[in-house]
Amino acid sequence: MEATAELSIYPLHEDYKDRVKDFLRKIRRHDGLTIESNGVSTQVFGQYDTIMEALTLDIREALEKQQAMVVLKIGKGILRFDESKL
């Protein structure tokens, strides 16, 4: 099943920008996923199982290394905002 995950990570450290960038680099290393980031969140598109395996590994690693909050939303299908429909 195709799915979309939207997530934001909030490291509770002064060097939070570097920590967010490191987290995003790790997510992007997984095959079979399409990753799109903006200033607020990151969208991950792909097969549900592939998304969940990748996020489980990367979120666990991030939380083991630092104090952080992760906000995660998951939906069925490829859910993209289409500006042409405005």
Backbone as numpy.savetxt, mean C-alpha at the origin, in Angstrom:
# Nx Ny Nz CAx CAy CAz Cx Cy Cz
-9.50 -13.64 -7.81 -10.34 -12.47 -7.81 -9.45 -11.24 -7.81
-9.77 -10.30 -8.70 -9.05 -9.03 -8.70 -9.51 -8.18 -7.52
-8.58 -7.38 -7.01 -8.90 -6.55 -5.85 -8.07 -5.27 -5.90
-8.50 -4.33 -5.09 -7.78 -3.08 -4.89 -7.60 -2.87 -3.40
-6.39 -2.52 -3.00 -6.12 -2.14 -1.61 -5.62 -0.71 -1.62
-6.13 0.07 -0.71 -5.63 1.44 -0.52 -5.08 1.51 0.88
-3.84 2.00 1.00 -3.26 2.07 2.32 -2.44 3.33 2.51
-2.34 3.69 3.77 -1.50 4.80 4.20 -0.74 4.31 5.42
0.54 4.66 5.48 1.35 4.31 6.64 1.81 5.61 7.29
1.72 5.65 8.60 2.09 6.84 9.37 3.14 6.46 10.40
4.43 6.51 10.03 5.49 6.24 11.01 5.50 7.34 12.07
5.61 6.94 13.30 5.59 7.89 14.42 7.03 8.24 14.81
7.77 8.76 13.83 9.17 9.11 13.99 9.44 10.41 13.24
10.46 11.13 13.64 10.78 12.39 12.98 11.20 12.19 11.52
11.83 11.08 11.21 12.25 10.81 9.83 11.18 10.03 9.06
9.93 10.36 9.30 8.81 9.62 8.72 8.82 9.60 7.20
9.29 10.67 6.54 9.29 10.69 5.07 10.18 9.58 4.51
11.36 9.42 5.07 12.26 8.36 4.61 11.67 6.98 4.88
11.00 6.83 5.99 10.40 5.54 6.33 9.24 5.20 5.39
8.44 6.19 5.02 7.36 5.96 4.06 7.95 5.57 2.71
8.97 6.30 2.26 9.60 5.98 0.97 10.17 4.57 0.97
10.78 4.15 2.06 11.32 2.80 2.17 10.21 1.76 2.08
9.11 2.02 2.76 7.96 1.10 2.71 7.43 0.98 1.28
7.31 2.09 0.58 6.80 2.07 -0.79 7.75 1.32 -1.72
9.05 1.48 -1.54 10.03 0.73 -2.36 9.83 -0.77 -2.17
9.57 -1.18 -0.95 9.40 -2.61 -0.68 8.12 -3.15 -1.31
7.05 -2.39 -1.24 5.81 -2.84 -1.87 5.99 -3.00 -3.38
6.72 -2.08 -3.98 6.89 -2.10 -5.44 7.74 -3.26 -5.94
8.42 -3.96 -5.07 9.28 -5.06 -5.52 8.49 -6.33 -5.84
7.22 -6.40 -5.45 6.42 -7.60 -5.67 5.91 -7.68 -7.11
6.07 -8.85 -7.71 5.57 -9.08 -9.06 4.05 -9.25 -9.05
3.42 -8.88 -10.15 1.99 -9.10 -10.31 1.11 -8.03 -9.71
1.70 -6.96 -9.20 0.91 -5.88 -8.61 1.16 -4.58 -9.37
0.13 -3.77 -9.45 0.26 -2.42 -9.97 0.13 -1.48 -8.79
1.09 -0.58 -8.64 1.14 0.33 -7.49 1.03 1.76 -7.99
0.12 2.53 -7.40 -0.03 3.95 -7.70 -0.06 4.72 -6.39
0.81 5.71 -6.26 0.88 6.50 -5.03 0.55 7.95 -5.31
0.01 8.60 -4.29 -0.18 10.04 -4.33 0.26 10.58 -2.97
0.00 11.82 -2.69 0.46 12.42 -1.45 -0.25 11.93 -0.20
-1.33 11.20 -0.36 -2.14 10.78 0.78 -2.12 9.27 1.00
-2.12 8.50 -0.10 -2.23 7.05 0.03 -1.58 6.35 -1.15
-1.57 5.04 -1.06 -1.06 4.19 -2.14 -2.13 3.17 -2.47
-2.38 2.99 -3.77 -3.33 2.00 -4.24 -2.54 0.83 -4.82
-2.98 -0.37 -4.45 -2.36 -1.60 -4.93 -3.43 -2.38 -5.67
-3.16 -2.71 -6.93 -4.11 -3.42 -7.77 -3.53 -4.77 -8.15
-4.36 -5.80 -8.15 -3.89 -7.13 -8.55 -4.81 -8.21 -8.04
-4.29 -9.43 -8.00 -5.05 -10.55 -7.47 -5.07 -10.45 -5.94
-6.23 -10.73 -5.36 -6.42 -10.59 -3.91 -5.31 -11.30 -3.12
-5.06 -12.58 -3.45 -4.07 -13.34 -2.68 -2.68 -12.73 -2.81
-2.33 -12.24 -3.99 -1.02 -11.63 -4.21 -0.89 -10.35 -3.39
-1.95 -9.54 -3.41 -1.95 -8.29 -2.61 -1.78 -8.61 -1.13
-2.56 -9.54 -0.63 -2.54 -9.83 0.80 -1.20 -10.44 1.24
-0.62 -11.30 0.42 0.69 -11.86 0.76 1.74 -10.76 0.84
1.74 -9.86 -0.14 2.72 -8.77 -0.16 2.53 -7.84 1.03
1.29 -7.43 1.27 1.04 -6.49 2.36 1.30 -7.12 3.72
0.97 -8.39 3.87 1.24 -9.07 5.14 2.73 -9.02 5.46
3.56 -9.33 4.48 5.01 -9.31 4.69 5.52 -7.90 4.99
5.11 -6.95 4.14 5.68 -5.60 4.24 5.15 -4.83 5.45
3.89 -5.00 5.77 3.35 -4.31 6.95 3.97 -4.90 8.22
4.07 -6.22 8.27 4.68 -6.84 9.46 6.11 -6.34 9.66
6.90 -6.31 8.57 8.28 -5.83 8.67 8.33 -4.38 9.13
7.45 -3.55 8.59 7.43 -2.14 8.98 7.09 -1.98 10.45
6.11 -2.74 10.93 5.70 -2.61 12.33 6.73 -3.19 13.29
7.49 -4.20 12.84 8.54 -4.75 13.71 9.69 -3.77 13.87
9.92 -2.92 12.89 11.07 -2.00 12.90 10.77 -0.64 13.50
9.50 -0.30 13.67 9.17 1.07 14.06 7.79 1.13 14.70
7.51 2.28 15.30 6.15 2.59 15.75 5.45 3.23 14.57
4.32 2.68 14.17 3.60 3.22 13.01 2.14 2.81 13.06
1.33 3.57 12.37 -0.07 3.24 12.15 -0.23 2.97 10.66
-1.03 1.95 10.33 -1.33 1.63 8.94 -2.84 1.62 8.80
-3.33 2.36 7.80 -4.75 2.38 7.48 -4.90 1.64 6.17
-5.78 0.63 6.13 -5.91 -0.23 4.96 -7.38 -0.42 4.61
-7.69 -0.23 3.33 -9.03 -0.50 2.80 -8.87 -1.47 1.64
-9.78 -2.44 1.52 -9.72 -3.44 0.46 -11.08 -3.55 -0.19
-11.08 -3.61 -1.52 -12.32 -3.76 -2.25 -12.17 -4.77 -3.38
-13.27 -5.35 -3.77 -13.27 -6.31 -4.88 -13.20 -5.56 -6.20
-12.35 -6.04 -7.10 -12.22 -5.45 -8.43 -11.14 -4.39 -8.48
-10.90 -3.92 -9.69 -9.93 -2.84 -9.90 -10.71 -1.53 -9.79
-10.51 -0.83 -8.70 -11.28 0.38 -8.38 -10.40 1.60 -8.56
-10.59 2.29 -9.66 -9.82 3.50 -9.95 -10.77 4.67 -10.09
-10.34 5.82 -9.62 -11.10 7.04 -9.78 -10.94 7.50 -11.23
-12.04 7.74 -11.90 -12.02 8.16 -13.30 -12.42 9.63 -13.39
-11.41 10.52 -13.54 -11.67 11.95 -13.60 -12.50 12.35 -14.80
-12.48 11.54 -15.86 -13.24 11.89 -17.07 -14.74 11.82 -16.84
-15.16 11.19 -15.77 -16.60 11.07 -15.47 -17.12 12.19 -14.59
-16.26 13.18 -14.30 -16.70 14.33 -13.49 -17.51 15.28 -14.31
